[in-house]
């Protein structure tokens, strides 16, 4: 809350009262707040976090064993231009 109070009274304090120390402290606190915000955003994510969701899966875990066989059969049929028989 101190950050917001300083930001609200900063223009009046610096211009009208010429309280430069309050201005320096307010700017410093703004820098500290931005630093804390940026370091919190840049923290590494847990191992199974969002970064892992976008990694490519191998064919086996993606479709399971039966799905993997169906996928190979479908690719084989496409290569031979055979109808699927469905």
C-alpha distances in whole Angstrom, upper triangle without the diagonal:
4,5,5,6,9,10,11,13,14,17,18,17,19,22,23,22,23,20,20,19,15,16,17,14,12,15,15,11,12,15,14,12,15,17,15,16,19,20,19,21,24,25,28,29,31,35,35,32,32,34,37,37,38,41,45,47,50,53,53,50,49,52,54,57,59,57,57,61,61,59,62,64,63,62,66,67,65,67,70,70,71,70,67,69,67
4,5,5,6,9,10,11,12,15,16,15,17,20,20,19,20,17,17,15,12,13,14,11,9,12,12,9,11,14,13,11,15,17,16,16,20,21,20,22,25,26,29,30,33,36,37,34,34,36,39,39,40,43,47,49,52,55,56,52,52,55,56,60,62,59,60,63,63,61,64,67,65,64,68,69,67,69,72,72,73,72,70,72,70
4,6,5,6,9,10,10,14,15,14,16,19,20,19,19,16,16,15,11,12,13,10,7,10,10,7,7,11,10,9,11,14,13,14,17,18,18,20,22,24,27,28,31,35,36,32,32,33,37,37,38,41,44,46,50,53,54,50,50,53,54,58,60,57,58,61,61,59,61,64,63,62,66,67,65,66,70,69,70,70,67,70,67
4,5,5,6,9,10,13,14,14,16,18,19,19,19,17,17,17,13,13,15,12,9,12,13,10,10,13,13,11,14,16,16,16,19,21,20,21,24,26,29,30,33,36,37,33,33,34,38,38,39,41,45,47,51,53,54,51,50,53,55,58,60,57,58,62,61,59,62,64,63,62,66,67,65,66,70,69,70,69,67,69,67
4,5,5,6,8,11,12,11,14,16,17,16,17,15,16,15,11,12,14,12,9,13,14,11,12,15,15,14,17,19,19,19,22,24,23,25,28,29,32,33,36,40,40,37,36,38,41,42,42,45,49,51,54,57,58,55,54,57,58,62,64,61,62,66,65,63,66,68,66,66,70,71,69,70,74,73,74,73,71,73,71
4,5,5,6,9,10,9,11,14,15,14,14,12,12,11,8,8,10,8,6,9,11,9,9,13,14,13,15,18,18,18,21,23,23,24,27,28,32,33,36,40,41,37,37,38,41,42,42,45,49,51,55,57,58,55,54,58,59,63,64,62,62,66,66,63,66,69,67,66,70,71,69,70,74,73,74,74,71,74,72
4,6,5,8,10,10,11,13,15,15,15,13,13,13,10,9,11,10,7,9,11,10,9,12,14,12,14,17,17,17,20,22,22,23,26,28,31,33,35,39,40,36,35,37,40,40,41,43,47,49,53,56,57,54,53,56,58,61,63,60,60,64,64,61,64,67,65,64,68,69,66,68,71,70,72,71,69,72,69
4,6,7,8,9,11,13,14,14,15,14,15,15,12,11,14,13,10,12,15,13,13,16,17,16,17,21,21,20,23,25,25,26,29,31,34,35,38,42,42,39,38,39,43,43,43,46,49,52,55,58,59,56,55,58,60,63,65,62,63,66,66,63,66,69,67,66,70,71,68,70,73,72,74,73,71,73,71
4,6,6,6,8,10,10,11,12,11,12,13,9,9,13,12,10,12,15,14,14,17,18,18,19,22,23,23,25,27,28,29,31,33,37,38,41,44,45,42,41,42,46,46,46,49,52,55,59,61,62,59,58,61,63,67,68,65,66,70,69,67,69,72,70,69,73,74,72,73,77,76,77,76,74,77,74
4,6,5,6,8,10,10,10,9,9,10,7,6,10,10,7,9,12,12,12,15,17,16,18,20,21,21,24,26,26,27,30,32,35,37,40,43,44,41,40,41,45,45,45,48,51,54,57,60,61,58,57,61,62,66,68,65,65,69,68,66,68,71,69,68,72,73,71,72,76,75,76,76,74,76,74
4,6,5,6,8,9,10,10,10,13,10,8,12,13,11,12,15,15,14,17,19,19,20,23,24,24,26,28,29,30,32,34,38,39,43,46,47,43,42,43,47,47,47,49,53,56,59,62,63,60,59,62,64,68,69,66,67,70,70,67,70,72,70,69,73,74,71,73,76,75,77,76,75,77,75
4,6,5,5,7,8,9,11,13,11,10,14,15,13,15,18,18,17,20,22,22,23,26,27,27,29,31,32,33,35,37,41,42,45,49,50,46,45,46,50,50,50,53,56,59,62,65,66,63,62,65,67,71,72,69,70,74,73,70,73,76,73,73,76,77,75,76,80,79,80,80,78,80,78
4,6,6,5,6,5,8,10,7,8,11,12,11,13,16,16,16,19,21,21,22,25,26,26,28,30,31,32,35,36,40,42,45,48,49,46,45,46,50,50,50,53,56,59,63,65,67,63,62,66,68,71,73,70,70,74,74,71,74,76,74,73,77,78,76,77,81,80,81,81,79,81,79
4,6,6,4,5,6,9,7,6,10,11,10,12,15,16,16,18,20,21,22,24,25,26,28,30,31,32,34,36,40,42,45,48,49,46,45,46,49,50,50,52,56,58,62,65,66,63,62,66,67,71,73,70,70,74,73,71,73,76,74,73,76,78,75,76,80,79,81,80,78,81,79
4,6,5,8,9,12,11,10,13,15,14,15,18,19,19,21,23,24,24,27,29,29,30,33,34,35,36,39,42,44,47,51,52,48,47,48,52,52,52,54,58,61,64,67,68,65,64,68,70,73,75,72,72,76,75,72,75,78,75,74,78,79,76,78,81,80,82,81,80,83,80
4,6,8,11,13,12,12,15,17,16,17,20,21,21,24,26,26,27,29,31,31,33,35,36,37,39,41,45,47,50,53,54,51,50,51,54,54,54,57,61,63,67,70,71,68,67,70,72,76,77,74,75,78,78,75,78,80,78,77,81,82,79,81,84,83,85,84,82,85,83
4,5,9,11,10,11,14,15,15,17,19,20,21,23,25,25,27,29,30,31,33,35,36,37,39,41,45,46,49,53,54,51,50,51,54,55,55,58,61,64,67,70,71,68,67,71,72,76,78,75,75,79,78,76,78,81,79,78,82,83,80,82,85,84,86,85,84,86,84
4,6,9,9,9,12,14,14,15,17,19,19,21,23,24,25,27,29,30,31,33,35,36,38,40,43,45,48,52,53,50,49,50,53,54,54,56,60,63,66,69,70,67,66,70,72,75,77,74,74,78,78,75,77,80,78,77,81,82,79,80,84,83,85,85,83,86,83
4,6,6,7,9,10,11,13,15,16,17,19,20,22,23,25,26,27,29,31,32,34,35,37,41,43,46,49,50,47,47,47,51,52,52,54,58,61,64,67,68,65,64,68,69,73,75,72,72,76,76,73,75,78,77,75,79,80,78,79,83,82,84,83,81,84,82
4,5,5,6,9,10,11,12,14,15,17,18,20,21,23,24,26,27,29,30,32,33,35,39,41,44,47,49,46,45,45,49,50,50,52,56,58,62,65,66,63,62,66,68,71,73,70,70,74,74,71,73,76,75,73,77,78,76,77,81,80,82,81,80,82,80
4,5,5,6,8,10,10,12,14,15,16,18,20,21,22,24,26,27,28,30,31,33,37,39,42,45,47,44,44,44,47,49,49,51,55,57,61,64,65,62,61,65,66,70,72,69,69,73,73,70,72,75,74,73,76,78,75,76,80,80,81,81,79,82,80
4,5,5,6,9,10,10,12,14,15,16,18,20,21,22,24,26,27,28,30,32,35,37,40,44,45,42,42,42,46,47,47,49,53,55,59,62,63,60,59,63,64,68,70,67,67,71,71,68,71,74,72,71,74,76,74,75,78,78,79,79,77,80,77
4,5,5,6,9,10,11,12,14,15,17,18,20,21,23,24,26,27,29,31,34,36,39,43,44,41,40,41,44,45,45,48,51,54,57,60,62,59,58,61,63,66,68,66,66,69,69,67,69,72,70,69,72,74,71,72,76,75,77,77,75,78,76
4,5,5,6,9,10,11,12,14,15,16,18,20,21,22,24,26,27,29,32,35,38,41,43,40,39,39,43,44,44,46,50,53,56,59,60,57,57,60,62,65,67,65,65,68,68,66,68,71,69,68,71,73,71,72,75,75,77,76,74,77,75
4,5,5,6,9,10,10,12,14,15,16,18,20,21,22,24,26,27,31,33,36,39,41,38,38,38,41,43,43,45,49,51,55,58,59,56,55,59,60,64,66,63,63,67,67,64,67,70,68,67,71,72,70,71,75,74,76,75,73,76,74
4,5,5,6,9,10,10,12,14,15,16,18,20,21,23,24,26,30,32,35,38,39,36,36,36,40,41,41,43,47,50,53,56,57,54,53,57,58,62,64,61,61,65,65,62,65,68,66,65,69,70,68,69,72,72,73,73,71,74,71
4,5,5,6,9,10,11,12,14,15,17,18,20,21,23,25,28,30,34,37,38,35,34,35,38,39,39,42,45,48,51,54,56,53,52,55,57,61,62,60,60,63,63,61,63,66,64,63,67,68,66,67,70,70,72,71,69,72,70
4,5,5,6,9,10,10,12,14,15,16,18,20,21,23,26,29,32,35,37,34,33,34,37,38,39,41,44,47,50,53,54,51,51,55,56,59,62,59,59,63,63,60,62,65,64,62,66,68,65,66,70,70,71,71,69,72,70
4,5,5,6,9,10,10,12,14,15,16,18,20,21,25,27,30,33,35,32,32,32,36,37,37,39,43,45,49,52,53,50,49,53,54,58,60,57,57,61,61,58,61,64,62,61,65,66,64,65,69,68,70,70,67,70,68
4,5,5,6,9,10,11,12,14,15,17,18,20,24,26,29,32,34,30,30,30,34,35,35,37,41,43,47,50,51,48,47,51,52,56,58,55,55,59,59,56,58,61,60,59,62,64,62,63,66,66,67,67,65,68,66
4,5,5,6,9,10,11,12,14,15,16,18,22,24,28,31,32,29,29,29,32,34,34,36,39,42,45,48,50,47,46,50,51,55,57,54,54,58,58,55,57,60,59,57,61,63,60,61,65,65,66,66,64,67,65
4,5,5,6,9,10,10,12,14,15,17,20,23,26,29,31,28,28,28,31,33,33,35,39,41,44,48,49,46,45,49,50,53,56,53,53,57,57,54,56,60,58,57,61,62,60,61,65,65,66,66,64,67,65
4,5,5,6,9,10,11,12,14,16,19,21,24,28,29,26,26,26,30,31,31,33,37,39,43,46,47,44,43,47,48,52,54,51,51,55,55,52,55,58,56,55,59,60,58,60,63,63,64,64,62,64,62
4,5,5,6,9,10,11,12,14,18,20,23,26,28,25,24,24,28,29,29,31,35,37,41,44,45,42,41,45,47,50,52,49,49,53,53,50,52,56,54,53,56,58,56,57,60,60,62,61,59,62,60
4,5,5,6,8,10,11,12,16,19,22,25,27,24,23,23,27,28,28,30,34,36,40,43,44,41,41,44,46,49,51,49,48,52,52,50,52,55,54,52,56,58,56,56,60,60,62,61,59,62,60
4,6,5,6,9,10,11,15,17,19,23,24,22,22,22,25,27,27,29,33,35,39,42,43,40,39,43,44,47,50,47,47,51,51,49,51,54,53,52,55,57,55,56,60,60,61,61,58,61,59
4,6,5,6,9,10,14,16,19,22,23,20,19,20,24,24,25,27,31,33,37,40,41,38,37,41,42,46,48,45,45,49,49,46,49,52,50,49,53,54,52,54,57,57,58,58,56,58,56
4,5,5,6,9,12,14,18,21,22,19,18,18,22,23,23,25,29,31,35,38,39,36,36,39,41,44,46,44,43,47,47,45,47,50,48,47,51,52,50,51,55,55,56,56,54,57,55
4,5,5,6,10,13,16,19,21,18,18,18,21,23,23,25,28,31,34,37,38,35,35,39,40,43,46,43,43,47,47,45,46,50,49,47,51,53,51,52,55,55,57,57,54,57,55
4,5,6,9,11,14,17,18,16,16,16,19,21,22,24,27,29,33,36,37,34,33,37,38,41,44,41,41,45,45,43,45,48,47,46,50,51,50,51,54,54,56,55,53,55,53
4,6,9,10,13,16,17,14,13,14,17,18,19,21,25,27,31,34,35,32,31,35,36,39,42,39,39,43,43,40,42,46,44,43,47,48,47,48,51,51,52,52,50,53,51
4,6,9,12,15,17,14,13,13,16,18,18,20,23,26,29,32,33,31,30,34,36,39,41,39,38,42,42,40,41,45,44,42,46,48,46,47,50,50,52,52,50,52,51
4,6,9,12,14,12,13,12,15,17,18,19,23,25,28,32,32,29,29,33,34,37,40,38,37,41,42,39,41,44,43,42,46,48,46,47,50,51,52,52,49,52,50
4,7,9,11,9,10,9,12,15,16,16,20,22,25,28,29,26,26,30,31,34,36,34,34,38,38,36,38,41,40,39,42,45,43,44,47,48,49,49,47,49,48
4,7,8,6,7,7,9,12,13,14,18,20,23,26,26,23,23,27,28,31,34,32,31,35,36,33,35,39,38,37,40,42,41,42,45,46,47,47,44,47,45
4,6,5,8,9,9,12,14,14,18,19,22,25,25,21,22,26,26,29,32,30,30,33,34,33,34,38,37,37,40,42,41,42,45,46,46,46,43,46,44
4,6,9,8,7,10,13,12,15,16,18,22,21,18,19,23,23,26,29,27,27,30,32,30,31,35,34,34,37,39,38,39,42,43,44,44,41,43,42
4,7,8,6,8,11,11,14,14,17,20,19,16,17,20,20,24,26,25,24,28,29,27,29,32,32,32,35,37,36,37,40,41,41,41,38,40,39
4,6,6,7,10,11,14,15,19,21,22,18,18,22,23,26,28,26,26,30,31,29,31,34,33,33,36,38,37,38,41,41,42,42,39,41,39
4,5,5,7,10,13,14,18,21,22,18,18,21,23,26,28,26,26,29,30,27,30,33,32,31,35,36,35,36,40,39,40,40,37,40,38
4,6,6,7,11,13,17,20,21,18,18,21,23,26,28,26,25,29,29,27,29,32,31,30,33,35,34,35,38,39,40,40,37,40,38
4,5,5,9,10,14,17,17,14,14,18,19,22,25,23,22,26,26,24,26,29,29,28,31,33,32,33,36,37,38,37,35,38,36
4,6,8,9,13,16,17,14,13,16,18,21,23,21,21,24,25,22,25,28,27,26,29,31,30,31,35,35,35,35,32,35,33
4,6,9,13,15,17,14,13,17,19,22,24,21,20,24,24,21,24,27,25,24,28,30,28,29,33,33,34,34,31,34,33
4,6,10,13,14,12,12,15,17,20,22,20,19,22,23,20,22,25,24,23,26,28,27,28,31,32,33,33,31,34,32
4,7,9,12,10,9,13,15,17,19,17,15,19,19,17,18,21,21,19,22,25,23,24,28,28,29,30,27,30,29
4,6,8,7,6,10,11,14,16,14,12,16,17,14,16,19,19,18,21,23,22,23,27,27,28,28,26,28,27
4,6,6,6,9,10,12,14,12,10,13,15,12,13,17,17,16,18,21,21,21,24,25,26,27,24,27,26
4,6,5,6,8,9,11,9,6,10,11,9,10,13,13,13,15,18,18,18,21,22,23,23,20,23,23
4,6,6,5,6,9,8,6,9,11,10,11,14,15,15,17,19,20,21,23,25,24,25,22,24,23
4,6,5,8,11,9,9,12,14,13,14,17,18,18,20,22,23,24,26,27,27,27,24,26,25
4,6,9,11,8,8,12,12,11,13,16,16,16,19,21,20,22,25,25,25,25,22,24,23
4,7,7,5,6,9,9,8,11,13,13,14,17,18,19,20,23,23,23,22,19,21,19
4,6,5,6,9,10,10,12,14,15,16,18,20,21,22,24,25,24,24,21,22,21
4,6,5,6,9,10,11,13,14,16,17,19,20,21,23,24,23,23,20,21,20
4,5,5,6,9,10,11,12,14,15,17,18,20,21,22,21,20,17,18,17
4,5,5,6,9,10,10,12,14,15,16,18,20,20,19,19,15,17,16
4,5,5,6,9,10,11,12,14,15,17,19,20,19,19,16,18,18
4,5,5,6,9,10,11,12,14,15,17,18,17,17,14,16,16
4,5,5,6,9,10,10,12,14,15,16,15,14,11,13,13
4,5,5,6,9,10,11,12,14,15,15,15,12,15,14
4,5,5,6,9,10,11,13,14,14,15,13,15,16
4,5,5,6,9,10,11,12,11,12,9,12,13
4,5,5,6,9,10,10,9,10,8,11,11
4,5,5,6,9,10,10,12,10,14,15
4,5,5,6,9,9,11,10,13,15
4,5,5,6,5,7,7,10,12
4,5,5,6,8,9,12,14
4,6,8,11,12,15,17
4,5,9,11,14,16
4,7,9,12,14
4,6,9,12
4,6,8
4,6
4
